[in-house]
């Protein structure tokens, strides 16, 4: 299957915040054979490559971006591979939606990921950002990752050769420009009903405290050590603060939401207002969790 190139892709249509202008091109990869074509394509152009996934955790600027978006489609799995002691190894492709993986694990009676309930995006994105919630980080369950780069091709990398930290993943001894292709996870056995109850508990807590159905990119800022960015923003008066059709949620101050018709300029203005307010009030400089394109 040939690599598909889509000209002038809309970033607003490809991000959960529904913001942004257009990239130059999107390369859609459907199988491993397409990766060779992708490598050739990337070496022949000067655009900045960026793996888009499902567009969560992203804030795309207005106007045109000099980006070559990369999207993996038609991903395999998940499948149960083997038993390792009391744990089960599960393999899945990077383009699989994280909610889809959690639903499959629930039906199969596999536990360990329930804290990630309600997080959108893909498995590849969960690796790349070490997605975390309610005491669970994705990297804690990773056994190995299959990475691709134009220079090195496809390579399986054991978790002990990777670095997983707060919203961070890297494989220091491999070539740069990597794309997550597959991942193997170690999960524990449980019952479908027990996993369902745990997922429901997490989702109910999030629904009561976070704008889970709004147009959002998740948390804007990383939590500073020993504190909560949401608490600091709330105390600094940012909860519910609006600029045009963008706002910090009145449910959780660390969630930026598009009320409909918002712009990236309005979002970026709010982000700077929030950062300055927290710096002035508490002397803390918040770091971005959302990636700005």
N, C-alpha and C positions, 0 to 999 in steps of 0.2 A: 504494500500500500504506500503510495507516494506521500511525501510530506506536503501538507496543505498550507498554503500561504494566503492569509486574508489581509487585504490592504485596508488601511485607514480604520482600524478597529476602535470602537467607542469604549473608553475607559468607564464612563458612567454606566454603561450596560454590563460591565464586567466586574464591578466592585459592589460590595454590600452597602456602602454609603451612597451609591448612585450619584457620584460626583466625578468630575474630570472631563477633559477634552478627548483627544484622539492620540493614539500611538501611530507609528508609521506602518507597522505590519504585525500580524500574529501568526506564529508558526504552530500548527497543530500536529502533535506527534501521537500516532495511534498504535504503533508497535515498535519493537526493538530495531527493526530494519530502518525505520524512519530516522533513527538517531544518527546514522551515518550521513544521511542527507542534511540533517540539522547541523552536524559538525561542519560540513562543507559550506552551508549557508552562512553560518556564523563567522567563518574565516573570510568570507567574501564581502562583508558589509561592516560598516563602522558604527552601527547603532548599538546602544546599550542593551544587552539581553536581560530579560527579567521574567522569571517563572511566575505566572499569574495565578495559577490554581483557580479557586472559586472567588477570589477577590476580597476575602475578609482580611481584616487587619491592615487595610490599605487606604490611603487618602491620595487620590490622584489630582494633580493640579489642573486648573482650567487651561484651555488652549492646547497646543500640540506638543507632544513629548517625543524626544528622539529615542524611542524605545522599540525594541523588537520583543514583543511579548511571546512567551513560550507556554503552551498549554498542552498537558498530557491528557489524552482522552482514551476511552475504551480500556480501562485498567482491569487487570485480572484480580481474582480473589474476592473475599478472603477464603483461604483454605487452611485446614488443620494439617500440619506437616508431621509432627512427631511429639512424643512425650519425653520430657527431660526431668527425671525424678518425679516430683509432684506437680510439675508445671507442664503446660501444653504450648507448643510452638505454633503460632499462626502466621501465615504469610499473606501479604496483600500488596497491591499496586499503589503507587503514590497518589493516583488521581481518584481513588475511592474516597467518597465523602466520609468525614469522621462520624457524622450521625449514622451513616450506613454501617460502618464498622461496629459501632456500639450496639446498634439494633441486631446485627448478626451475632455478636458475642452474647447478647441477652438471650436470644433464642437457643443458642448452643449451650447456655449455662456456664459461661466463662466470665470470671470476675477480675477486676483490677483497673478498669477504665471508667467506672461509673462517675467519678468526680468530674469527668470531662463532658458530661451530658449537657447539651444546649450550646456547645461550641460549634459554630459552622466551619466551613472550610474542608480541606482535604487531609488525607493521611500524610502526604508529602509536606504540606504546610505545618502539620502538627510536629513533624520531625524538625523542619527548618527553624521553627520558632520555639521548639520544646514547649508546646502548649501545656498550660497548667490551670488547675482550678480545684478548689476545695481539697487541698493537700495532695493532689495527684499531678504528677508531671509525666508527659508522654515518654520522655527519655528513660524513666525508671523501668519501663516495660520493654524497651528495645533490646533485642538480642544482637541483631546486626542489621545493617542498612546497605542496600545496593545503590551505588552512586554512579553517575555518568558524567564525563567531561569530554570535550573535544580532544584533549591531549591523551587521556588515559582510557577512554571507552568505559565499559561497564565493569564495576569492581564491587565485590562484597566486602564490607568493612565491619569487623566485630565492634561491639559497643565499647569495649575497653580501649579501642583506638580512637574513639570519638570523644568530644567534649560537649557535655550537656550541662548547661547552667540556666540561670533565670532568663527565659525567652531567648535562648541562644543555643545554636548547634554548630559545630565545626569538626572537620577531620584534618588536623594540621599537617599530616604527612602525605596528603594527596594533592593532585593538581587543583588549581583554582578553577572557578567557573563551573561548579558542580550542580547537577540536577538529581534530586532524589527520585529513584525509579521504583524500588520496592523496599519493603521493610519486613523483618520478622520480629514478632513480639512474643514475650513469655507471659501467659495468663494462667490463672488458677481456676480450678474446677469449682463450680457451685451449682445451683439449680436455677432454671429460667425464672422461676417466681421470685427467688431471693434477689437476683440481679435486677429484675423489673422493679421491685420495691425500692432498691437503693437508687436506681435511676430516677424514679418518680419523686423520691425525697429530695434529691439534688435539684431536679427541675422545678419542683414547687418552691424551693427556697429561692432559686434564681428568679422565677417569675414574680415573686413577692418583692424583690429588691432591685431587679435590673430590668431595663426595657428590652426584653428578649424578642419582642415582635416588631420593634422599630427598625428603621433604616439606620444601621449603626455599623461601626467597624470594631466593636468591642472596646476594651479599655484603651484610652488615649495614652496615658502615662504609665510607666512602670511604677510599682510600689517602691518607695525608698526603704532602705533597710530599717526594719523595726517599726514601720508605720504603713499607713494606707494612703495612696494618692487620692482616693475618693473622699476620705475623711478630711484631708488637708484642703482639697478644693471646696468641699462643703463648708468648712469653717471659714474659708476665705471668701465666702459669699458667691460662689460660682454655680451652685446648683440652680438649674432653671434659667441661667443667664443665656440671652439670645443675641444674635447678630443676624438680621434678616430672617432667613428661614432655616438657620442652623442654631442649635441650642445644646448646652450641657443638660442632660436629662434631669428632670425633677425627681426621678426615682433614685438615681445614682450619679453623682457629680462627675465621675470619671468616664462616663459614656457620652460621646458626642453623637447627636442624632440629626438626621435630615428630616425636617418637618414637611418637606415637599417643595421643590424649587430652590433648594439651597445651592450655594456655590462654594467652590474650594476656597476662594478668597475670604468668604465669611467664616468658614471653618478654621482657616489658618489664623485669622484675627482673634477668634475665640480662644484658640490654643495658646496664643501669646498672652492674651489677657489672663488666662488661668495660670500660666507659668509665672507671670509677673506678680499676680496676687499672692500666690503661695510663697514666692521668694520674699516679698515684702513683709508678709505676716509672720512667716515661720523661719525664714532664712534657709529654706530648702529649695534646691534647683531640681525640678522634676525632669526626668529623662523620658523621651518619647518611646512608647511601645508600638504605636501605629507607625507604619512605614509611609513616608511621604514620597510620592513619585513626581 
